[in-house]
Amino acid sequence: MKPIEFKNNTSQRIYNDYINRCKRVIKILSETDQNECLMEVNSYIYEYMQNHQNEEETTALLNITERLGNPEITLKEVVAAKKIDQAVKTFNLK
């Protein structure tokens, strides 16, 4: 995942903090699944920022991270689903 670079230092700190929180939540997943999750979150942020360029950068970033929600809560479902998929794929009745 290529991190988004912001002009405003405060925006960059907010973004870095959000992504780091996401990384902590998904660290139990495989590297492939981690990358997939981070790219999806990053994509949502990037697209929102592109579509809201008329807003002040920090305000737009705060708006999208608020919409995405607290990573410790919203990504738990993603992690659980990925772990269930992994368990089903590795389950062998023999």
C-alpha positions as CSV (number, residue, x, y, z in Angstrom):
1,M,0.0,0.0,0.0
2,K,1.3,3.4,-0.9
3,P,0.6,5.9,1.9
4,I,-1.3,9.1,1.0
5,E,0.8,12.2,1.4
6,F,-0.9,15.3,2.8
7,K,0.1,18.9,2.5
8,N,-0.9,19.8,6.1
9,N,1.2,18.2,8.9
10,T,-1.8,17.8,11.1
11,S,-3.6,15.9,8.4
12,Q,-0.6,13.7,7.9
13,R,-0.5,12.9,11.6
14,I,-4.2,12.1,11.7
15,Y,-3.9,9.8,8.6
16,N,-0.8,8.1,10.0
17,D,-2.5,7.5,13.3
18,Y,-5.6,6.1,11.7
19,I,-3.6,3.7,9.5
20,N,-1.4,2.6,12.4
21,R,-4.5,1.8,14.4
22,C,-5.8,-0.2,11.5
23,K,-2.5,-2.1,11.3
24,R,-2.7,-3.0,15.0
25,V,-6.2,-4.4,14.6
26,I,-5.4,-6.5,11.5
27,K,-1.9,-7.7,12.6
28,I,-3.2,-11.3,13.3
29,L,-4.2,-11.7,9.6
30,S,-1.9,-13.0,6.9
31,E,0.3,-10.4,5.2
32,T,-1.9,-10.7,2.1
33,D,-5.1,-10.1,4.0
34,Q,-3.5,-7.2,5.9
35,N,-2.4,-5.6,2.6
36,E,-5.9,-6.1,1.2
37,C,-7.5,-4.4,4.2
38,L,-5.1,-1.5,4.3
39,M,-5.5,-0.9,0.6
40,E,-9.3,-0.8,0.9
41,V,-9.2,1.7,3.8
42,N,-6.6,3.7,2.0
43,S,-8.7,3.7,-1.2
44,Y,-11.8,5.0,0.7
45,I,-9.7,7.8,2.2
46,Y,-8.1,8.7,-1.1
47,E,-11.3,8.7,-3.1
48,Y,-13.0,10.8,-0.5
49,M,-10.2,13.3,-0.5
50,Q,-10.3,13.5,-4.3
51,N,-14.0,14.1,-4.3
52,H,-13.9,16.8,-1.5
53,Q,-11.0,18.9,-2.6
54,N,-13.0,22.1,-2.0
55,E,-13.0,21.3,1.7
56,E,-10.1,22.1,4.0
57,E,-7.8,19.1,4.0
58,T,-7.9,18.3,7.8
59,T,-11.7,18.7,7.9
60,A,-12.2,16.4,4.9
61,L,-9.8,13.8,6.5
62,L,-11.6,14.0,9.8
63,N,-15.0,13.5,8.0
64,I,-13.9,10.4,6.2
65,T,-12.2,8.8,9.2
66,E,-15.4,9.5,11.2
67,R,-17.4,7.9,8.4
68,L,-15.1,4.8,8.4
69,G,-15.4,4.6,12.1
70,N,-13.2,3.5,14.9
71,P,-10.8,0.8,13.4
72,E,-10.8,-1.1,16.7
73,I,-14.6,-1.7,16.1
74,T,-15.2,-1.6,12.4
75,L,-12.3,-3.9,11.4
76,K,-13.1,-6.5,14.1
77,E,-15.8,-7.8,11.7
78,V,-13.4,-7.9,8.8
79,V,-10.8,-9.8,10.9
80,A,-13.3,-12.2,12.2
81,A,-14.6,-13.0,8.7
82,K,-11.1,-13.5,7.3
83,K,-10.2,-15.8,10.2
84,I,-13.4,-17.8,9.6
85,D,-12.6,-18.1,5.9
86,Q,-9.1,-19.2,6.7
87,A,-10.4,-21.8,9.1
88,V,-12.9,-23.1,6.6
89,K,-10.2,-23.4,3.9
90,T,-7.9,-25.3,6.2
91,F,-10.5,-27.6,7.7
92,N,-10.0,-31.2,6.6
93,L,-12.4,-34.0,7.7
94,K,-9.8,-36.7,7.0
